[in-house]
């Protein structure tokens, strides 16, 4: 065979390979579209991707993950889709998934404290913002802002402003905007810009799971500018009132003392220190039950507060709980759906893992707040 003939054969092989990949992608998209809704489509795609990986067909797995990726914006939480993307061999991550993969790797680097690597990973995503999906782009801006916060706060604020003002739709995109707003407000507070911090904290929506942190930050800013009465009013409207949360009680006691009410300040501290039981025990089942009974964000002046509602309404577990509840409902409607059954199982495992991490973080936060209360109490002299 001539050189030209071999070249023709090579071209035909390349075309056949490309057609095979495109055919798998088309099949994956058709499968997702026929599944009966975004969540069912994602569940099927992830199940097919897992089977393809186990059978040594990584290209096919990549096509199914790509199909799931296209639908993930309609989910309450896309954690399992993002995890599936990270499990793909790097060689089969195509252009449509490249931005998402880089963002996920950057988040891992940021979590490991490697800000420089995180910046390097998201830089191409930001430079080619027309090639990234809106949710990945919003997360890339946030990663860039957080990574630059220590060395270049001005640049960090610029990136976070972009993340806070994005126009992507869906609950996940709105949470990403609220997270950026909270970070911006916190940076303003740390830099002494109380008025900017107050405006930023007020922009965080109750439905985001970040509302408690935003309202506590708002009270801190009011206390710093000499408005302890406003700080107390803000804290009193949070679930459980002034003593509902030990960290909140520290601020409330300081505000009461600043108003010349030492006895009230001591009462706040003592009541909070005595109220230990509600912050000591929580289970996955209790948190899920609370979420089911209390849809939506926390309400003003809600009487109940403690470890269970704080975990249930926090950002890390709330979106995952919403997705798990929705998936369970769909599985009940279609009990023979193996893809959805596997999806529910994966969500349950992810929820249990996130629960353990959040419970440990809350335990550390509450323990520190109690130590602060114990330190503060002897410094407040009762009124004569």
Secondary structure as the mmCIF struct_conf table of DSSP 4:
data_model
#
loop_
_struct_conf.conf_type_id
_struct_conf.id
_struct_conf.beg_label_comp_id
_struct_conf.beg_label_asym_id
_struct_conf.beg_label_seq_id
_struct_conf.end_label_comp_id
_struct_conf.end_label_asym_id
_struct_conf.end_label_seq_id
HELX_RH_AL_P HELX_RH_AL_P1 UNK A 3 UNK A 33
TURN_TY1_P TURN_TY1_P1 UNK A 34 UNK A 35
BEND BEND1 UNK A 36 UNK A 37
HELX_RH_AL_P HELX_RH_AL_P2 UNK A 38 UNK A 54
TURN_TY1_P TURN_TY1_P2 UNK A 55 UNK A 56
HELX_RH_AL_P HELX_RH_AL_P3 UNK A 58 UNK A 71
HELX_RH_3T_P HELX_RH_3T_P1 UNK A 72 UNK A 74
BEND BEND2 UNK A 75 UNK A 76
HELX_RH_AL_P HELX_RH_AL_P4 UNK A 79 UNK A 87
BEND BEND3 UNK A 88 UNK A 88
HELX_RH_3T_P HELX_RH_3T_P2 UNK A 90 UNK A 92
HELX_RH_AL_P HELX_RH_AL_P5 UNK A 95 UNK A 111
TURN_TY1_P TURN_TY1_P3 UNK A 112 UNK A 113
HELX_RH_AL_P HELX_RH_AL_P6 UNK A 115 UNK A 127
TURN_TY1_P TURN_TY1_P4 UNK A 128 UNK A 128
HELX_RH_3T_P HELX_RH_3T_P3 UNK A 129 UNK A 131
BEND BEND4 UNK A 132 UNK A 132
HELX_RH_AL_P HELX_RH_AL_P7 UNK A 134 UNK A 148
TURN_TY1_P TURN_TY1_P5 UNK A 149 UNK A 151
HELX_RH_AL_P HELX_RH_AL_P8 UNK A 153 UNK A 164
TURN_TY1_P TURN_TY1_P6 UNK A 165 UNK A 165
BEND BEND5 UNK A 170 UNK A 170
HELX_RH_AL_P HELX_RH_AL_P9 UNK A 171 UNK A 190
TURN_TY1_P TURN_TY1_P7 UNK A 191 UNK A 192
HELX_RH_AL_P HELX_RH_AL_P10 UNK A 194 UNK A 202
TURN_TY1_P TURN_TY1_P8 UNK A 203 UNK A 203
BEND BEND6 UNK A 204 UNK A 204
HELX_RH_3T_P HELX_RH_3T_P4 UNK A 206 UNK A 208
BEND BEND7 UNK A 209 UNK A 209
HELX_RH_AL_P HELX_RH_AL_P11 UNK A 211 UNK A 224
TURN_TY1_P TURN_TY1_P9 UNK A 225 UNK A 226
HELX_RH_AL_P HELX_RH_AL_P12 UNK A 228 UNK A 236
TURN_TY1_P TURN_TY1_P10 UNK A 237 UNK A 237
BEND BEND8 UNK A 238 UNK A 238
TURN_TY1_P TURN_TY1_P11 UNK A 239 UNK A 240
HELX_RH_3T_P HELX_RH_3T_P5 UNK A 241 UNK A 243
BEND BEND9 UNK A 244 UNK A 245
HELX_RH_AL_P HELX_RH_AL_P13 UNK A 246 UNK A 258
TURN_TY1_P TURN_TY1_P12 UNK A 259 UNK A 260
HELX_RH_AL_P HELX_RH_AL_P14 UNK A 262 UNK A 274
HELX_RH_3T_P HELX_RH_3T_P6 UNK A 277 UNK A 279
TURN_TY1_P TURN_TY1_P13 UNK A 280 UNK A 280
HELX_RH_AL_P HELX_RH_AL_P15 UNK A 284 UNK A 293
BEND BEND10 UNK A 294 UNK A 294
BEND BEND11 UNK A 296 UNK A 297
HELX_LH_PP_P HELX_LH_PP_P1 UNK A 298 UNK A 299
TURN_TY1_P TURN_TY1_P14 UNK A 300 UNK A 301
BEND BEND12 UNK A 303 UNK A 303
BEND BEND13 UNK A 306 UNK A 306
HELX_RH_AL_P HELX_RH_AL_P16 UNK A 307 UNK A 313
BEND BEND14 UNK A 314 UNK A 314
HELX_RH_AL_P HELX_RH_AL_P17 UNK A 315 UNK A 333
TURN_TY1_P TURN_TY1_P15 UNK A 334 UNK A 336
HELX_RH_AL_P HELX_RH_AL_P18 UNK A 338 UNK A 377
TURN_TY1_P TURN_TY1_P16 UNK A 378 UNK A 379
BEND BEND15 UNK A 380 UNK A 380
HELX_LH_PP_P HELX_LH_PP_P2 UNK A 381 UNK A 383
#
